Amino acid sequence: MGDTRTLTLIAGDVTEVAADVEGDRVWVAADDLPAAGWELKPVGLCRGETCVPTTLHPGLVGDDGRVDLARLAAVGDDLLVLDPDERVAVLGPSAHARAATLRSGQAPAVTLPDLDGTPVVVAGRRGRKTVVVAFASWCGCAYELPGWQALHDELADQGFGVVAVAIDEDADAVLPFADGITYPVLIDRDRAFAEAYALTNVPTVVWIDEDGGLVRGQDVAFPTDTFREFHRVDSTDHLDGIRHWVRTGSLPDGDAVDTYVPDDDEQCAHLQYRLALHLWRAGRRDAARRHFDRAAALAPLDFTVRRAVLPLQGKDPFLGEEFLELWAEWDAAGRPYYGKPS
């Protein structure tokens, strides 16, 4: 094998491992597999209760005992996005695996820091019905947190609460919008929530019940009609639907929303974006731009990819040329919120 050097592996946590990269193969020592969530045991390669017999996959383990992480990703229904020159890789679920999680009926477990840095489990508010609202400082929806506060206050004594998740790089950019907000406001700096819930736009709203069940899939919704002329989404039906759910425990007739699941390109785009973020933070801006561009090419109508990168690059995410171009493309495509024209 070739030259073994340090590789930054992003698989939830960021870990440095020794790896030998040969084309699209990434060889790592068995001792480093826990960083990717795997362990080499006598029965095979195991992740939790799932084990893959190495005898069924020749070439997965080399003669020297090292494991091909790229091939293991494919066997384990994962995706590995690699920049061999920058020695950075991101490992995450495939579109198939993400779809299975989202369709399981359980809200994906994600822990994020609040504005004070305290970790909060997003779907962990057991005993309360919860609406999770994903927003961003680069979206006009950030100005509507007080509207969600009004709903939170209205239904708080009926076992209901709101949690807001900011898809933002900088918590300081979120602070002004959270002034006067009493429900949790969390920061999704590393895209854990955005990726786990397959976000493509903000504001995105999901409903989670008292037992952590995902009751209503991703939908774009607003608590007021302040910007209705711009986004053309009426707030009334969604808010009334929440009230009905809180008071009766059931969805209103005809209100079911299918949980949106990503395709292969969209899932890969999210991992490309995560890789780009790591490079951007490390000051490797040219390499980061390549991966931002790859993410945009894979998911051209994903606002959490194409619009979210604009403030990082010092561009206007509201009236800038790049945003207006994205908006025109999205409008021409029928304003497809989660795969559906609005």
KOLKE-122375 format. One record per residue (C-alpha): x, y, z. Coordinates in steps of 0.02 Angstrom, whole numbers, plus 50000, padded with zeros to 5 digits. Each point is the difference from the previous one (the first is absolute). Layout:
BEGIN
XYZ...
***
This chain:
BEGIN
500005000050000500495018149983500405014350118499084999450166499615017250069498725008550110498225001249934498655010850079498454989150014498335008650033498714987350055498995009550127501575004350096501595006249917501434987750022501784998649937500444982649937501494992649908499464995349824500714994749833499005007349855500174990749835498815006949870498274997450073500614987950134500345005950177500954987750108499935002250189500584989450145498704989650091500385009850158499385015849914498344992749943499035005950155500215017749932498894994249856498814990850116500654982549962501014986750090500934985049933499474984250092500264981449969498284999149917500395014649883499835018749996498655005450122499015015850034498834997750146499094983649974500354999749813501514989949944500724997749825500994983849977501615005049915500034983249909498535006049896500925015549942501734995649933501175014950000499095009050140501414995550119501775000449933501384987450033500705011650133498355000650094499535017549945498235003649940499455009249843498885013450072499285004649830499444982249968499374998250178498915015449973499174991749850499754983750095499305009250150498765010549899501025015850028500795013249889501815005350009500445016949925501875002149983501225013749955501624990249978501085015449976499375008750157499964983550096498225002550063498534987849989498195000850057499064984050039498115000150013498444989949962499514996449821498365006749932499264982650026500554999650182499405017850031498304995749923499834984850113500335010750153498785013649950498654987449957500224990450162498765011150090501285005650127500765017349997501884998949970500965003250161501075015649983500865009650140500415018449970500645014350108498865014350049500595018049994500914997650165500874984349938498954987950103499654983649906498164996649966499234984349923498865006849864498754985750009500254997450186498575010350072499054984650056498235002850063499735015149888499465002049821501355010149914500115009849839501805001949943500275015149888501605000749898500475017749949501565010149960500665017550023500175000949810498124997249978498595012150031499214986450106501195004950140498895015250029498524988750036500644991850159498815011450100498554992549901500514982650058500185007250175498185005149996499474982349955501174992950132499215011150132498234996349941500184981150016501334998250135498764994750135499354986349883501624990249992500755008849849501615009149962501045007049858501854996849969500935010549871501564993849909501115012749912500924993349848501425012250028501885000750012500065014050129498945000150158500285018850015499025002449838498514991450082500015009250167499055015649943498564989449935499894990250163499765015450107498414997650102499794981849946499724988050146499964983449908501664991349959500995007249855501354988049943501465001649878500284987149864501765005449954500564982849939498394996149905499534985550113498145004650001499965005849820500764983749939499034988450118498335007849948500495002149816499675018749998499995008949833499255016550055499605011150147498885002850089499684981450017498804993650133499814982350069498824993750134500634988150134498844991750126500204996450185500894983549965501245006749872498974994649851500135009849838498175004549976500085011749851501395000749873501035014849942498955014449940500305018449968498865009950115499875017350077499205006450162499415016449921499595006949829501305013850010500934993949846498554991049915500115010749843501774993849979499864981550042498144997349962499714988450148498495003250110500324997750186498224996350055499804981749952501664994750076499715009150164498234993250013500694982749965501225001650145498605005650116498924985349947501444987850027500425007050172498194999750059499444983449925501604990149975499614996949816500365008549836498575009449917499174990949857501045001549843501465007850092501234985649988501655004749919501134986549933501745000550073501195006049866501494988749967501565005149904500634992149841501814994849977500555016749930499195010050139500754989150135501715001249921499785019049987499745001350187501614990450034500945010449872499395015650089500584993350167501724996449927500065017549928499555007650168501464991150083501215006349868499285017650008500235000950188501794993849980500375014249880500174988649848498815010949901500384994549821499724981750045498435004750096499305009249849500224984549892498934989950119498715013850023499855000149810499844981149992498635000550130499075013449901500164990049839499284984550085498565009450083499715015849896498355004850083500554996650179499975016650093500964992550147501424997449877499965014049873499295014050107500854995250163501745001749924499735018049945500305008750168501554989250026500695007249839499505017850041498555000049878498265006750028498784985650036498485011449982500205011049845501684994649930500214994149821500344981950049498454998850109498885008149870500664987449873499574985750117498295007350034499645001549814500504981949969498944994050146498515010749946500124993449821500004982250068498335003350086500685004650172500304981850050499934999550189500634982550041499774993349825498245007049982499555015949906499225012550118
***
